[in-house]
Amino acid sequence: SAALRGGARRIGMLATFAPAAASMEQEFIQSAREAGSSATLESICVPEALAAARGGDIEQHNRLLAEAAPRLAHCDAVLLAHFSTATAMAAVQAVLAQPVLSAPDAAVAELKRYFVA
């Protein structure tokens, strides 16, 4: 939602858990349709990053996401799909010029819009 409101037309999403990414893609399509947006979503899933995180190696998790991020350099914005991927924010932002959004930040923004509006 935040990327759509920001006017991004090509949005990239970095995920680590494919089943969740699939449902998020469907939610994006629905949100874009409701907003009257023609924005597109391109997803990259990095399951090795999830395995690293589950093994307690957050540095490896973050590095793997940062290594995958340049594949989305053509997008207007990149979303870190899960709350767990938010730890990679600095690493991913370091390799991309466009805005990088995280699930926790987007959730907080949505709550603020809901309760403050």
C-alpha positions as CSV (number, residue, x, y, z in Angstrom):
1,S,0.0,0.0,0.0
2,A,2.8,2.4,0.9
3,A,4.5,1.9,-2.4
4,L,1.2,2.3,-4.3
5,R,0.5,5.6,-2.5
6,G,4.0,6.7,-3.2
7,G,3.3,6.5,-6.9
8,A,5.7,3.6,-7.7
9,R,4.7,1.8,-10.9
10,R,7.2,-1.1,-10.7
11,I,7.6,-2.5,-7.3
12,G,10.0,-5.2,-6.4
13,M,9.5,-7.6,-3.4
14,L,12.3,-9.5,-1.7
15,A,10.9,-12.5,0.2
16,T,12.3,-15.6,2.0
17,F,9.2,-17.7,2.3
18,A,7.5,-18.6,-1.0
19,P,4.1,-19.5,0.3
20,A,3.7,-16.2,2.0
21,A,5.1,-14.3,-1.0
22,A,2.4,-15.8,-3.2
23,S,-0.4,-14.6,-0.9
24,M,1.2,-11.2,-0.7
25,E,1.3,-11.0,-4.5
26,Q,-2.4,-11.6,-4.6
27,E,-3.0,-8.9,-2.0
28,F,-0.9,-6.5,-4.0
29,I,-2.9,-7.2,-7.2
30,Q,-6.1,-6.6,-5.3
31,S,-4.8,-3.4,-3.6
32,A,-3.6,-2.1,-7.0
33,R,-6.9,-2.8,-8.6
34,E,-8.8,-1.1,-5.8
35,A,-6.5,2.0,-6.0
36,G,-7.0,2.1,-9.8
37,S,-3.2,1.6,-10.2
38,S,-1.5,-0.1,-13.1
39,A,1.5,-0.8,-10.8
40,T,3.3,-4.2,-11.2
41,L,5.0,-6.4,-8.7
42,E,8.1,-8.5,-9.3
43,S,9.1,-10.9,-6.6
44,I,12.3,-12.6,-5.8
45,C,12.3,-15.3,-3.2
46,V,15.6,-16.1,-1.4
47,P,14.8,-19.2,0.7
48,E,18.5,-19.6,1.6
49,A,18.2,-16.4,3.6
50,L,15.3,-17.9,5.6
51,A,17.4,-21.0,6.3
52,A,20.3,-18.8,7.5
53,A,18.0,-16.9,9.8
54,R,16.5,-20.1,11.2
55,G,20.0,-21.3,11.9
56,G,20.7,-18.1,13.8
57,D,23.0,-16.5,11.2
58,I,21.3,-13.1,10.7
59,E,24.4,-11.6,9.0
60,Q,24.2,-14.3,6.3
61,H,20.4,-13.7,6.0
62,N,21.0,-10.0,5.4
63,R,23.9,-10.6,3.0
64,L,21.9,-13.0,0.9
65,L,19.0,-10.6,0.6
66,A,21.5,-7.7,-0.3
67,E,23.0,-10.0,-3.0
68,A,19.6,-10.6,-4.5
69,A,18.5,-7.0,-4.4
70,P,20.3,-5.7,-7.5
71,R,18.0,-8.0,-9.6
72,L,15.3,-5.5,-8.6
73,A,17.3,-2.3,-9.5
74,H,15.0,-1.6,-12.4
75,C,12.0,-1.2,-9.9
76,D,10.8,2.1,-8.5
77,A,10.7,0.8,-5.0
78,V,11.6,-2.5,-3.2
79,L,9.6,-4.0,-0.4
80,L,11.1,-6.4,2.2
81,A,8.2,-8.7,2.3
82,H,8.3,-10.1,5.9
83,F,8.8,-8.8,9.3
84,S,11.9,-11.0,9.5
85,T,13.5,-9.5,6.4
86,A,13.4,-6.0,8.0
87,T,16.8,-6.8,9.6
88,A,18.3,-6.6,6.1
89,M,17.0,-3.0,5.5
90,A,20.5,-1.3,5.8
91,A,22.2,-4.0,3.7
92,V,19.6,-3.8,0.9
93,Q,19.4,0.0,0.9
94,A,23.2,0.1,0.6
95,V,23.0,-1.7,-2.8
96,L,20.0,0.1,-4.2
97,A,19.3,3.7,-5.2
98,Q,15.5,3.5,-4.9
99,P,13.5,3.5,-1.7
100,V,13.4,0.3,0.3
101,L,10.3,-0.3,2.4
102,S,9.9,-2.9,5.2
103,A,6.9,-4.8,6.4
104,P,7.1,-3.4,10.0
105,D,7.4,0.2,8.7
106,A,4.5,-0.3,6.3
107,A,2.3,-1.8,9.0
108,V,3.0,1.1,11.4
109,A,2.1,3.5,8.7
110,E,-1.2,1.7,7.9
111,L,-2.1,1.7,11.6
112,K,-1.4,5.4,11.9
113,R,-3.5,6.1,8.8
114,Y,-6.3,4.0,10.3
115,F,-6.3,5.5,13.8
116,V,-5.2,9.1,13.0
117,A,-7.5,9.7,10.0
